[in-house]
Amino acid sequence: MNLKVISIIIAIIVIIALITAVTLFIIYLYTGNISSQYPQEIQQYCHVEEESYQSRKVFIITPKDITNQTDIVILYFHGGSYMAELQPEHWHFFSHIIQDTGATIIVPDYPLTPQYHYTDVFNMIFPLYQEVIEKVGKDNLIVMGDSAGGGMALALLEKVGEENIERPSQAILISPWLDASMENPEIEQVQENDKMLNKDLLKMAGVTYAGSEEQVKNYLVSPIYGPLEKLENVTIYTGTYDILNPDVHKLAEMVQEKRSYYPDRRNTGSST
């Protein structure tokens, strides 16, 4: 067997292996039940418990030294384009928050797309929110989230307001994804500087999370289109090299307009 034939055989084997790997990956994405795991080293800084809620994990993270624990409870929704589980950076962030504040952090390991959609997510997080606020009280509860989780947190607050359910003391959103349609024309200008996020890929993830293009502007997917009247005590942190930044400013402008119609709601709005 000459070298050319061997090279062809090897090439065919590599191609078959790649096709098989991609096929298995796609099958896993659509049928696998992706879930988060916490890094064992986090136990050096805080205590982590796993509870089951609607067949999903909920992580409850508390100070390692119980004498440092306060009454503050943070319900945190992680980012990851609605497709990725909790990352090591999240856990390090949680440990720093707990060491600085003595808070308890509750982190739902919500269902991920493409196997699940926003309806599945809110079927989990909405009743969870109701249970948490009933247990700890609004004065002790902070709702928090980053990126996709920040958008999810805002959508949850809008639904809570629409259903006339008690709201948390405050919300903190870190670079929230507010509009899955990614239609803001200013995004193109920022894209040149954003080396982490890609507009087209996010748009695809948004459609998948929504379940269809028709649902992308449902406020539970894109909270910038939701009811803003009852939002209060919302703080947003955003960076100028982030393609999600233009919609944060758009939201702030929309909230300011709402204030002119609801002048008595002095705490409604966002800080950027």
N, C-alpha and C positions, 0 to 999 in steps of 0.2 A: 504494500500500500504506500503510494507516494505522499509527499508532504502536502501537496495541494488537496488531495482527498481527505487527509486527516484534518486539515484546516477547515474544510467545508463541513465535515462531521461535527467538529467542535463548535463551529458557528451555529449549526442547526440545534445542537444541544443547548447552547446558551440562549438562543431565541426561544426554544420550547420552555426553558426554565423561567425566562422573563415573563412569557405569556402566562405560565402557570402561576407565578408569584402575583402578577397583577390581577388575574382572575380570582385567586384566593383572597387577595386584599379587598377586592370589590365585594365579594360574597360576604366577607367578614363585616365590612362597613354596613351592609344592608341587612344582615341577619344577626351579627354579633351584638351582644349586649355590653357595650363599652362602659367600664366603671372606673372610678378613681381609687388609687391606693395612696395612703400617706407614707412618707419616708420615715423609717424607724428612728432616724437621728432627731426628728422633731420632738421626740419624747424627752430629749435633754432639756428642752426649754418650756414645754407645756404638756398638758395631759390631753390625749385624744381618745374619744370614745366613738364607736360606730353604732348607730341605731338603724333599724329598718323602718322605712316609711313607704307604703305602697310599693313594696318590693324593690325599693331603691335605698341606697345608703344615705344617711344624714350624719355628718361629722359634727361632734360637739367638742369644741376645743376650749380648755380652761387653763388658768395659771397652774404651774407645777406646784407652787406654794399657795395653798388655799387661803392663807392669811392675806395674800395680796389681791384676792378676788373682790371685784366691785359688783354693783347691781347692773352695770351696763351689759346689754345683750345686743350683739350685732348679727343680723341675718344677712349673710353674704352670698352673692351670686357671682360665680367666677366667669371670666371671659374665655374665649377660644373659638370664636366664630360659630357658636352653637354646635360645633363638631368635635371639639377637643376636651378631654378631661382635665382635671386640676393638674397644674404643673408644679415642679419644685419651687419655682419663684413664688407661687401663691402661698405655699406652706411657710416659706421664710417670712413673707409679708405678715402672715397671721401671727407668727411667733413674736415678731417685733411689736405688733399692735397689742398683743396680750401682755407683753413685758412692760409696755409703756402705760397701758390703761387698766390692766387687771380685768378686762372685759371677758365675757364668754362669747365665743363666735360659733354660730350655727351655720353650717355649710351644706346645703342640699346637693347631692350628686344627681342633678336632674337628668332626664333622658336626653340623649344626644341625637342630632340629625346625622345621617340621612334616614336612619331607621325610624326615628320619631320626629314629630313636628310640634309646633308651638302649642297646639291644643293639648298634647300629652304633657308638655312642660307645665302649663298652667293648671292642669288637672291635679298636678302634684303640689306646686308651690303656693297656689292660692289657699287651699285648706290648711297647708302647713303654716302659712302666715297667720291665718285666723287663730290657730291653736297657740302659736307662739305669743301673739299679742295678748290673747286672753290670759295666758299664764304669767307673763312678766309685766304687763301693763305698758301703755303707750309711752309713759315718761322714761322708761328704761330701755326702750327699743330703738335701735338705729338700723335702717335698711341701707345696705351698701353693695356696690358691685363695680366690676371693671369691664370695659369694652362691651362685648355682647351681654355680659352679666349686668353691666350698667344700664343698658337699654331694657333688659328684662326687669330690673328693679324699678325703673321709671314706669314701665307698662303696668307693673303690679300696683304701684301707687295710684295710677290713673284708674285701674279697675276697682281698687279699694274705695277711691273717692266716688266712683260711679255707683257702687253698691252701698254707699253710705255706711261703710265699716270704719271703725276707729283707725286713725292713721298713726304712724310712728312719730316719735319726737323729732326726728330729722332723717334726711337721706343724704348719702355721700356717694357721688358717682364719679368714677375715675375713667376719663376718656370713653364715655358711653357711645355705643353704636345706636344712633337714634332713628336712622332711616335706611332700611335694608335695600331700598330701591337705588341708592347711591346716585340720585339724579341732580344733586346740587352741583351747578356748573363750576363752583369754586374748588371742588375736589381736584379737578385736573391740575390746577396750579400748585396745590399742595403735594400732589403725587410725586412730583419731581424730587421733593425733599424727604418723602417718607420711604425709608428703605425696608420697612417691616411689612406694611400692609399693601395689598394690591386691590384696586377698585373692582376690577372685573371678577377676581376670585371671590371677593366678599359678596358681590352681587349674586354670584352663583350659589354661595352658601346661604344667602338670605332667601332666595327662591326655594331652596331645598327645605329650609327651616319652616317657611310659610306653607309648604305643601303644594303651592301653585303660584304662578305669577299674579293671579287675581287677588291673592291674599297678602301680597307683600306689603300693601299699605294698610292692612288691618293694624290698628294701634297696638295690639298685643305683640306684633312683630316689629312695627316701626312706630314707637311711641310719640314721635314728633307730630303724628296725625291724631293723637288722642285728646281726650278732654283735659285741658290744662287748668281749668278754673279752680279746682280744689287743691292744687299742689301748694305745699308750703314747706319752708325750712329745707330747701334742696340746695346743696352745694355741689358744684361740678368743677373738677380739675381737668384741664385739657392743655395739650401742647400745640404749638403753632406748626410743627412739622408732622402733624398727625392728620391723615385724610379724614378722620372723624371730626376734626375741629370745626370745619365750616358749619356743620349742622348744629353744633353746640351753640354757636353764635346766632344761628337762625332761630333756635329754640328760645334763646334769651330774648330776642326781639319779639317773638310771638307772645311770650309771657308778659313782656312789658305792655303789649297791646291789650292783653286780657286785663291787666291791672287797671287800665283806663275805664274798663267796664265794671270792674269789681274793686273800687278804690279802698274798700274797708279791709281787703285781704292784704295787709301790709307785708306779711312774711312770705307771700307767694313769689317764687322765682328761683333764679339760679345765680351762682357766683362763678365767674370764669376768669 
